[in-house]
Amino acid sequence: MENYIISIRKAINDNNLYTALFTILNFSDICASLDAQDGKSNRTRYAKWYEDYINQIYLKHISGKDCYILRCALLHQGVDDVSDNEKRDVLEKICFREKGSHLLSIRNHNFHGKVIPNFILINVKEFAEDMCKAVEKWQKVNNNNQKTNKLFKISNDSISYGGIMMN
């Protein structure tokens, strides 16, 4: 997981926020699958991992269930509007920002007679860093999890596969 965290922090520093966001939304899946007996993640395991390890301030704004719905919407449809997903908890839209407000929630608001959907403003850099910290917290609890050694790695060395050496 350390390589993944390093990559995320580099993406944040390089202002490559789409890469950082799309990758951190997968952290809960990866860690939950490593915790599971069968090695698989699902909606319930994703939400539980998120709620167990993310800074508790987030849970006032975005539940594990809503984070999973967001993950699916962003990764599968490229949208941040989850209002048509019946499995969501509260949120209808998550607005990501490069700078400015973080964890600003608007719920059940009426503005000049117009109902504003339930949404939250999230600073991508802060959210990405907090997800990295959640993984580091998880790593401390699971420091003997041998499954992390089997995670995908990009090699910079020669690779031997099937008895054939490749450079």
N, CA, C and O of each residue as an XYZ file, in Angstrom:
668
protein
N       0.819     -1.197      0.000
C       0.000      0.000      0.000
C       0.862      1.260      0.000
O       0.428      2.329     -0.428
N       2.078      1.111      0.484
C       2.946      2.289      0.567
C       3.175      2.922     -0.807
O       3.172      4.146     -0.933
N       3.373      2.098     -1.831
C       3.558      2.639     -3.188
C       2.325      3.405     -3.649
O       2.441      4.433     -4.316
N       1.155      2.909     -3.297
C      -0.089      3.573     -3.681
C      -0.203      4.933     -2.995
O      -0.574      5.928     -3.617
N       0.121      4.957     -1.705
C       0.047      6.207     -0.944
C       1.045      7.227     -1.494
O       0.715      8.402     -1.650
N       2.249      6.779     -1.784
C       3.264      7.672     -2.365
C       2.754      8.251     -3.686
O       2.902      9.446     -3.941
N       2.156      7.408     -4.517
C       1.617      7.867     -5.803
C       0.512      8.892     -5.627
O       0.445      9.870     -6.371
N      -0.344      8.677     -4.657
C      -1.432      9.636     -4.399
C      -0.852     10.971     -3.960
O      -1.242     12.021     -4.471
N       0.062     10.932     -3.032
C       0.652     12.189     -2.542
C       1.411     12.914     -3.653
O       1.405     14.144     -3.701
N       2.051     12.179     -4.529
C       2.701     12.805     -5.676
C       1.660     13.429     -6.600
O       1.856     14.539     -7.095
N       0.565     12.730     -6.834
C      -0.513     13.276     -7.670
C      -1.071     14.563     -7.058
O      -1.353     15.519     -7.781
N      -1.231     14.595     -5.739
C      -1.720     15.810     -5.063
C      -0.717     16.947     -5.278
O      -1.100     18.054     -5.654
N       0.570     16.666     -5.036
C       1.606     17.695     -5.200
C       1.706     18.191     -6.629
O       2.011     19.360     -6.864
N       1.451     17.304     -7.591
C       1.492     17.678     -9.005
C       0.175     18.287     -9.480
O       0.028     18.621    -10.656
N      -0.771     18.429     -8.571
C      -2.106     18.955     -8.875
C      -2.849     18.068     -9.892
O      -3.682     18.551    -10.658
N      -2.536     16.794     -9.883
C      -3.189     15.804    -10.732
C      -4.366     15.238     -9.924
O      -4.346     14.089     -9.484
N      -5.369     16.066     -9.748
C      -6.434     15.774     -8.793
C      -7.405     14.695     -9.255
O      -7.980     13.992     -8.424
N      -7.595     14.554    -10.543
C      -8.470     13.475    -11.024
C      -7.857     12.114    -10.694
O      -8.548     11.206    -10.231
N      -6.559     11.988    -10.937
C      -5.876     10.737    -10.611
C      -5.944     10.472     -9.120
O      -6.236      9.350     -8.704
N      -5.680     11.482     -8.310
C      -5.733     11.318     -6.855
C      -7.134     10.886     -6.408
O      -7.279      9.945     -5.628
N      -8.145     11.569     -6.899
C      -9.516     11.274     -6.476
C      -9.961      9.885     -6.918
O     -10.492      9.121     -6.112
N      -9.753      9.555     -8.173
C     -10.200      8.250     -8.671
C      -9.473      7.116     -7.955
O     -10.051      6.051     -7.737
N      -8.220      7.332     -7.591
C      -7.465      6.287     -6.911
C      -7.878      6.151     -5.457
O      -8.053      5.034     -4.970
N      -8.037      7.261     -4.754
C      -8.386      7.143     -3.323
C      -9.755      6.520     -3.118
O      -9.999      5.876     -2.098
N     -10.644      6.703     -4.074
C     -11.968      6.096     -3.927
C     -11.904      4.572     -4.010
O     -12.867      3.885     -3.669
N     -10.777      4.055     -4.461
C     -10.575      2.606     -4.505
C      -9.887      2.060     -3.255
O      -9.886      0.848     -3.037
N      -9.309      2.924     -2.438
C      -8.599      2.453     -1.244
C      -9.482      1.604     -0.340
O      -9.050      0.551      0.130
N     -10.713      2.046     -0.090
C     -11.605      1.281      0.787
C     -11.844     -0.113      0.226
O     -11.877     -1.087      0.979
N     -12.010     -0.218     -1.092
C     -12.197     -1.520     -1.728
C     -10.981     -2.424     -1.527
O     -11.115     -3.587     -1.146
N      -9.817     -1.883     -1.784
C      -8.585     -2.678     -1.681
C      -8.380     -3.168     -0.250
O      -8.147     -4.354     -0.018
N      -8.469     -2.254      0.695
C      -8.236     -2.624      2.097
C      -9.317     -3.569      2.616
O      -9.010     -4.521      3.334
N     -10.573     -3.320      2.262
C     -11.663     -4.199      2.700
C     -11.487     -5.602      2.125
O     -11.762     -6.591      2.805
N     -11.032     -5.691      0.884
C     -10.822     -7.014      0.286
C      -9.673     -7.749      0.976
O      -9.722     -8.968      1.141
N      -8.644     -7.009      1.375
C      -7.522     -7.635      2.081
C      -7.937     -8.120      3.463
O      -7.368     -9.082      3.979
N      -8.916     -7.469      4.061
C      -9.428     -7.880      5.372
C     -10.363     -9.083      5.277
O     -10.504     -9.838      6.239
N     -10.992     -9.261      4.138
C     -12.041    -10.280      3.997
C     -11.453    -11.682      3.851
O     -10.417    -11.872      3.213
N     -12.127    -12.649      4.447
C     -11.722    -14.057      4.341
C     -11.661    -14.511      2.889
O     -10.740    -15.223      2.491
N     -12.651    -14.092      2.100
C     -12.724    -14.529      0.702
C     -11.927    -13.626     -0.247
O     -11.886    -13.873     -1.452
N     -11.288    -12.571      0.303
C     -10.459    -11.689     -0.511
C     -11.229    -10.764     -1.424
O     -10.666    -10.230     -2.379
N     -12.506    -10.565     -1.150
C     -13.341     -9.729     -2.018
C     -13.967     -8.584     -1.228
O     -14.196     -8.682     -0.023
N     -14.230     -7.507     -1.940
C     -14.925     -6.375     -1.338
C     -16.330     -6.306     -1.927
O     -16.619     -6.898     -2.967
N     -17.182     -5.578     -1.243
C     -18.531     -5.307     -1.733
C     -19.000     -4.017     -1.083
O     -18.263     -3.408     -0.307
N     -20.198     -3.602     -1.388
C     -20.740     -2.340     -0.871
C     -20.670     -2.273      0.660
O     -20.256     -1.259      1.222
N     -21.072     -3.345      1.319
C     -21.106     -3.364      2.786
C     -19.701     -3.292      3.370
O     -19.457     -2.538      4.311
N     -18.786     -4.065      2.822
C     -17.409     -4.063      3.325
C     -16.724     -2.732      3.050
O     -15.967     -2.238      3.886
N     -16.983     -2.154      1.891
C     -16.431     -0.841      1.539
C     -16.884      0.190      2.570
O     -16.063      0.912      3.137
N     -18.191      0.253      2.810
C     -18.751      1.243      3.736
C     -18.212      1.050      5.141
O     -17.882      2.022      5.821
N     -18.121     -0.200      5.582
C     -17.616     -0.469      6.929
C     -16.162     -0.037      7.059
O     -15.794      0.595      8.049
N     -15.320     -0.372      6.063
C     -13.915      0.030      6.128
C     -13.816      1.548      6.210
O     -13.097      2.079      7.056
N     -14.529      2.243      5.341
C     -14.514      3.703      5.316
C     -14.906      4.257      6.689
O     -14.229      5.134      7.225
N     -15.973      3.755      7.238
C     -16.455      4.269      8.527
C     -15.539      3.908      9.687
O     -15.486      4.634     10.679
N     -14.820      2.802      9.578
C     -13.884      2.398     10.635
C     -12.592      3.209     10.615
O     -11.993      3.445     11.665
N     -12.155      3.639      9.426
C     -10.812      4.213      9.332
C     -10.734      5.683      8.934
O      -9.723      6.328      9.215
N     -11.745      6.229      8.301
C     -11.684      7.639      7.912
C     -11.813      8.501      9.171
O     -12.424      8.081     10.153
N     -11.249      9.681      9.140
C     -11.404     10.628     10.245
C     -12.903     10.802     10.518
O     -13.685     11.020      9.594
N     -13.283     10.706     11.755
C     -14.702     10.699     12.131
C     -15.458     11.968     11.738
O     -16.686     11.941     11.653
N     -14.761     13.068     11.499
C     -15.430     14.297     11.067
C     -16.171     14.077      9.748
O     -17.196     14.712      9.502
N     -15.662     13.186      8.903
C     -16.303     12.919      7.612
C     -17.682     12.299      7.770
O     -18.583     12.559      6.973
N     -17.841     11.485      8.793
C     -19.095     10.749      8.938
C     -20.286     11.659      9.212
O     -21.433     11.247      9.046
N     -20.022     12.886      9.628
C     -21.100     13.875      9.794
C     -21.582     14.381      8.435
O     -22.663     14.960      8.328
N     -20.776     14.158      7.403
C     -21.061     14.722      6.080
C     -21.296     13.675      4.997
O     -22.178     13.834      4.153
N     -20.507     12.609      5.026
C     -20.613     11.591      3.978
C     -20.402     10.213      4.594
O     -19.310      9.889      5.062
N     -21.444      9.421      4.588
C     -21.402      8.083      5.187
C     -20.605      7.135      4.292
O     -20.294      7.457      3.146
N     -20.289      5.989      4.824
C     -19.627      4.970      4.026
C     -20.477      4.546      2.842
O     -19.968      4.288      1.752
N     -21.767      4.478      3.071
C     -22.702      4.113      2.003
C     -22.688      5.164      0.890
O     -22.647      4.819     -0.290
N     -22.723      6.445      1.267
C     -22.678      7.517      0.275
C     -21.331      7.563     -0.437
O     -21.276      7.856     -1.631
N     -20.246      7.277      0.277
C     -18.922      7.267     -0.357
C     -18.857      6.149     -1.393
O     -18.279      6.329     -2.465
N     -19.447      4.997     -1.081
C     -19.474      3.898     -2.041
C     -20.290      4.278     -3.277
O     -19.878      4.002     -4.404
N     -21.431      4.904     -3.069
C     -22.280      5.339     -4.184
C     -21.511      6.350     -5.041
O     -21.562      6.296     -6.270
N     -20.802      7.265     -4.385
C     -19.985      8.241     -5.101
C     -18.902      7.541     -5.918
O     -18.695      7.861     -7.088
N     -18.224      6.599     -5.304
C     -17.182      5.835     -5.999
C     -17.737      5.221     -7.277
O     -17.135      5.335     -8.344
N     -18.876      4.576     -7.162
C     -19.489      3.934     -8.334
C     -19.861      4.966     -9.398
O     -19.613      4.754    -10.585
N     -20.459      6.085     -8.971
C     -20.879      7.117     -9.929
C     -19.679      7.706    -10.674
O     -19.719      7.872    -11.893
N     -18.611      8.022     -9.935
C     -17.433      8.616    -10.569
C     -16.692      7.627    -11.457
O     -16.339      7.951    -12.591
N     -16.456      6.426    -10.949
C     -15.639      5.475    -11.691
C     -16.369      4.827    -12.860
O     -15.748      4.477    -13.863
N     -17.686      4.664    -12.736
C     -18.418      3.960    -13.788
C     -19.157      4.876    -14.759
O     -19.357      4.525    -15.922
N     -19.562      6.057    -14.276
C     -20.270      6.987    -15.164
C     -19.579      8.335    -15.312
O     -19.943      9.121    -16.187
N     -18.593      8.613    -14.476
C     -17.900      9.892    -14.555
C     -18.739     11.067    -14.083
O     -18.546     12.191    -14.547
N     -19.682     10.817    -13.151
C     -20.558     11.880    -12.647
C     -20.469     11.961    -11.127
O     -20.121     10.990    -10.455
N     -20.794     13.150    -10.596
C     -20.809     13.339     -9.144
C     -22.220     13.533     -8.595
O     -22.398     13.786     -7.404
N     -23.206     13.416     -9.451
C     -24.613     13.530     -9.051
C     -25.131     12.132     -8.769
O     -25.195     11.294     -9.668
N     -25.500     11.880     -7.519
C     -25.987     10.559     -7.125
C     -27.465     10.595     -6.737
O     -27.967      9.675     -6.092
N     -28.157     11.665     -7.136
C     -29.547     11.869     -6.702
C     -30.489     10.771     -7.170
O     -31.504     10.518     -6.520
N     -30.182     10.117     -8.275
C     -31.094      9.084     -8.769
C     -30.767      7.693     -8.228
O     -31.392      6.711     -8.631
N     -29.801      7.599     -7.325
C     -29.437      6.307     -6.756
C     -30.241      6.074     -5.488
O     -30.051      6.765     -4.487
N     -31.131      5.106     -5.533
C     -32.013      4.845     -4.396
C     -31.284      4.267     -3.195
O     -31.843      4.237     -2.098
N     -30.044      3.805     -3.373
C     -29.301      3.194     -2.268
C     -28.503      4.200     -1.453
O     -27.871      3.833     -0.462
N     -28.525      5.456     -1.857
C     -27.754      6.472     -1.126
C     -28.407      6.761      0.228
O     -29.589      6.483      0.436
N     -27.618      7.321      1.138
C     -28.150      7.708      2.442
C     -28.838      9.069      2.340
O     -30.063      9.163      2.413
N     -28.046     10.110      2.173
C     -28.576     11.470      2.216
C     -28.186     12.286      1.000
O     -29.019     12.977      0.413
N     -26.931     12.205      0.628
C     -26.404     13.102     -0.389
C     -27.010     12.887     -1.765
O     -27.365     11.773     -2.150
N     -27.115     13.987     -2.487
C     -27.581     13.939     -3.865
C     -26.466     14.346     -4.823
O     -26.422     13.903     -5.971
N     -25.567     15.196     -4.333
C     -24.468     15.661     -5.182
C     -23.268     15.983     -4.297
O     -23.400     16.531     -3.203
N     -22.102     15.625     -4.809
C     -20.856     15.955     -4.150
C     -20.094     16.859     -5.104
O     -19.859     16.494     -6.256
N     -19.714     18.020     -4.635
C     -18.976     18.973     -5.470
C     -17.527     18.995     -5.003
O     -17.234     19.347     -3.861
N     -16.637     18.617     -5.892
C     -15.212     18.595     -5.555
C     -14.567     19.902     -5.972
O     -14.866     20.467     -7.025
N     -13.667     20.365     -5.108
C     -12.992     21.642     -5.334
C     -11.491     21.449     -5.255
O     -10.992     20.603     -4.512
N     -10.780     22.253     -6.037
C      -9.325     22.252     -5.970
C      -8.860     23.037     -4.744
O      -7.880     22.673     -4.096
N      -9.570     24.108     -4.441
C      -9.232     24.984     -3.313
C     -10.515     25.335     -2.580
O     -11.617     25.042     -3.044
N     -10.354     25.957     -1.448
C     -11.518     26.496     -0.762
C     -12.165     25.539      0.219
O     -11.525     24.636      0.759
N     -13.450     25.761      0.434
C     -14.210     25.057      1.467
C     -14.048     23.549      1.395
O     -13.939     22.953      0.323
N     -14.035     22.957      2.586
C     -13.933     21.512      2.700
C     -14.965     21.043      3.708
O     -15.074     21.590      4.806
N     -15.706     20.043      3.332
C     -16.746     19.456      4.172
C     -17.822     20.477      4.550
O     -18.241     20.572      5.703
N     -18.243     21.218      3.561
C     -19.347     22.154      3.751
C     -20.603     21.480      3.200
O     -20.727     21.257      1.995
N     -21.526     21.161      4.099
C     -22.751     20.460      3.708
C     -23.920     21.415      3.638
O     -24.080     22.283      4.496
N     -24.733     21.251      2.617
C     -25.988     21.982      2.477
C     -27.083     20.925      2.412
O     -27.088     20.071      1.525
N     -28.009     20.997      3.364
C     -29.083     19.997      3.405
C     -30.419     20.669      3.631
O     -30.564     21.566      4.462
N     -31.390     20.204      2.865
C     -32.764     20.693      3.007
C     -32.829     22.210      3.037
O     -33.436     22.801      3.930
N     -32.205     22.823      2.066
C     -32.122     24.277      2.035
C     -33.058     24.840      0.963
O     -33.187     24.288     -0.130
N     -33.688     25.928      1.303
C     -34.588     26.605      0.384
C     -33.996     27.986      0.118
O     -33.823     28.779      1.044
N     -33.688     28.272     -1.142
C     -33.078     29.538     -1.506
C     -34.001     30.273     -2.459
O     -34.170     29.869     -3.610
N     -34.605     31.365     -1.969
C     -35.555     32.155     -2.761
C     -36.645     31.293     -3.397
O     -36.989     31.451     -4.568
N     -37.171     30.385     -2.592
C     -38.269     29.540     -3.060
C     -37.841     28.328     -3.851
O     -38.679     27.517     -4.245
N     -36.548     28.191     -4.089
C     -36.055     27.027     -4.833
C     -35.364     26.075     -3.859
O     -34.502     26.482     -3.080
N     -35.756     24.798     -3.916
C     -35.161     23.797     -3.039
C     -33.796     23.396     -3.609
O     -33.678     22.996     -4.767
N     -32.781     23.514     -2.767
C     -31.417     23.155     -3.140
C     -31.213     21.688     -2.741
O     -31.543     21.315     -1.616
N     -30.681     20.854     -3.632
C     -30.459     19.443     -3.273
C     -29.420     19.315     -2.166
O     -28.593     20.205     -1.968
N     -29.472     18.205     -1.456
C     -28.486     17.924     -0.415
C     -27.137     17.685     -1.077
O     -26.970     16.742     -1.851
N     -26.184     18.543     -0.766
C     -24.864     18.369     -1.363
C     -23.772     18.741     -0.385
O     -24.018     19.323      0.672
N     -22.561     18.389     -0.768
C     -21.403     18.679      0.070
C     -20.267     19.170     -0.821
O     -20.075     18.677     -1.933
N     -19.528     20.135     -0.323
C     -18.311     20.614     -0.991
C     -17.123     19.903     -0.346
O     -16.980     19.898      0.876
N     -16.287     19.312     -1.169
C     -15.112     18.599     -0.668
C     -13.871     19.112     -1.396
O     -13.832     19.156     -2.625
N     -12.875     19.492     -0.632
C     -11.581     19.870     -1.182
C     -10.843     18.571     -1.502
O     -10.539     17.795     -0.596
N     -10.554     18.331     -2.767
C      -9.957     17.068     -3.209
C      -8.629     16.806     -2.515
O      -8.367     15.680     -2.094
N      -7.791     17.820     -2.390
C      -6.473     17.625     -1.781
C      -6.597     17.167     -0.333
O      -5.890     16.259      0.103
N      -7.497     17.799      0.406
C      -7.680     17.422      1.812
C      -8.287     16.027      1.936
O      -7.866     15.230      2.775
N      -9.280     15.741      1.095
C      -9.917     14.425      1.127
C      -8.909     13.329      0.771
O      -8.864     12.290      1.430
N      -8.113     13.553     -0.252
C      -7.114     12.563     -0.663
C      -6.099     12.318      0.451
O      -5.749     11.173      0.736
N      -5.633     13.378      1.071
C      -4.663     13.220      2.167
C      -5.304     12.481      3.343
O      -4.665     11.627      3.957
N      -6.544     12.797      3.657
C      -7.221     12.117      4.768
C      -7.468     10.638      4.461
O      -7.426      9.804      5.366
N      -7.721     10.311      3.203
C      -7.861      8.900      2.834
C      -6.507      8.187      2.940
O      -6.453      7.026      3.347
N      -5.424      8.864      2.582
C      -4.095      8.284      2.759
C      -3.835      8.006      4.240
O      -3.303      6.954      4.591
N      -4.207      8.939      5.099
C      -4.046      8.746      6.546
C      -4.905      7.588      7.046
O      -4.498      6.864      7.955
N      -6.086      7.407      6.463
C      -6.950      6.288      6.843
C      -6.270      4.959      6.504
O      -6.326      4.010      7.285
N      -5.633      4.899      5.345
C      -4.923      3.680      4.953
C      -3.731      3.444      5.882
O      -3.464      2.307      6.272
N      -3.023      4.499      6.233
C      -1.894      4.356      7.154
C      -2.369      3.866      8.519
O      -1.703      3.045      9.148
N      -3.507      4.362      8.976
C      -4.104      3.897     10.233
C      -4.447      2.412     10.118
O      -4.170      1.633     11.030
N      -5.051      2.028      8.995
C      -5.403      0.632      8.753
C      -4.145     -0.243      8.734
O      -4.143     -1.349      9.273
N      -3.069      0.265      8.106
C      -1.821     -0.493      8.037
C      -1.255     -0.764      9.434
O      -0.740     -1.851      9.695
N      -1.350      0.215     10.322
C      -0.836      0.025     11.686
C      -1.607     -1.070     12.399
O      -1.020     -1.875     13.123
N      -2.917     -1.107     12.199
C      -3.755     -2.130     12.819
C      -3.495     -3.497     12.189
O      -3.561     -4.520     12.871
N      -3.203     -3.515     10.900
C      -3.050     -4.761     10.137
C      -1.622     -4.965      9.649
O      -1.411     -5.435      8.531
N      -0.649     -4.622     10.468
C       0.736     -4.668     10.003
C       1.220     -6.079      9.686
O       2.268     -6.239      9.060
N       0.488     -7.091     10.099
C       0.883     -8.468      9.780
C       0.076     -9.045      8.630
O       0.141    -10.248      8.379
N      -0.672     -8.225      7.933
C      -1.502     -8.711      6.839
C      -0.604     -9.072      5.651
O      -0.175     -8.203      4.892
N      -0.334    -10.358      5.509
C       0.558    -10.847      4.452
C      -0.004    -10.608      3.056
O       0.743    -10.619      2.078
N      -1.294    -10.394      2.956
C      -1.920    -10.199      1.653
C      -1.427     -8.926      0.963
O      -1.458     -8.844     -0.265
N      -0.973     -7.932      1.731
C      -0.492     -6.694      1.103
C       0.738     -6.956      0.238
O       1.004     -6.203     -0.699
N       1.487     -8.008      0.539
C       2.659     -8.348     -0.278
C       2.266     -8.822     -1.665
O       3.092     -8.810     -2.578
N       1.021     -9.239     -1.839
C       0.552     -9.755     -3.124
C      -0.067     -8.672     -4.003
O      -0.483     -8.947     -5.129
N      -0.127     -7.454     -3.498
C      -0.738     -6.378     -4.280
C       0.076     -6.093     -5.541
O       1.287     -6.307     -5.586
N      -0.613     -5.614     -6.538
C      -0.009     -5.224     -7.810
C       1.115     -4.225     -7.590
O       0.970     -3.259     -6.840
N       2.232     -4.470     -8.253
C       3.366     -3.550     -8.190
C       3.894     -3.341     -9.599
O       3.885     -4.261    -10.417
N       4.344     -2.157     -9.873
C       5.007     -1.859    -11.137
C       6.494     -2.064    -10.906
O       7.089     -1.439    -10.028
N       7.083     -2.938    -11.695
C       8.479     -3.302    -11.507
C       9.392     -2.399    -12.326
O       9.057     -1.999    -13.441
N      10.542     -2.088    -11.757
C      11.564     -1.373    -12.522
C      12.771     -2.277    -12.755
O      13.828     -1.816    -13.187
N      12.607     -3.568    -12.466
C      13.661     -4.561    -12.654
C      13.275     -5.500    -13.787
O      12.164     -5.429    -14.312
N      14.191     -6.372    -14.156
C      13.879     -7.436    -15.102
C      12.849     -8.359    -14.466
O      12.820     -8.534    -13.248
N      12.015     -8.938    -15.299
C      10.951     -9.805    -14.810
C      11.164    -11.196    -15.388
O      11.427    -11.359    -16.579
N      11.045    -12.190    -14.523
C      11.107    -13.572    -14.968
C       9.705    -14.145    -14.856
O       9.097    -14.131    -13.785
N       9.200    -14.646    -15.971
C       7.866    -15.242    -15.977
C       7.886    -16.482    -16.852
O       8.245    -16.421    -18.028
N       7.502    -17.597    -16.275
C       7.499    -18.843    -17.049
C       8.880    -19.247    -17.495
O       9.033    -19.873    -18.544
N       9.896    -18.901    -16.717
C      11.258    -19.263    -17.065
C      11.905    -18.354    -18.104
O      13.041    -18.596    -18.510
N      11.210    -17.328    -18.533
C      11.747    -16.413    -19.529
C      12.072    -15.085    -18.840
O      11.241    -14.533    -18.118
N      13.274    -14.583    -19.066
C      13.701    -13.318    -18.482
C      13.362    -12.191    -19.455
O      13.712    -12.249    -20.634
N      12.689    -11.185    -18.957
C      12.319    -10.030    -19.796
C      12.891     -8.768    -19.176
O      12.832     -8.569    -17.963
N      13.447     -7.919    -20.033
C      14.009     -6.641    -19.566
C      13.068     -5.515    -19.874
O      13.361     -4.362    -19.560
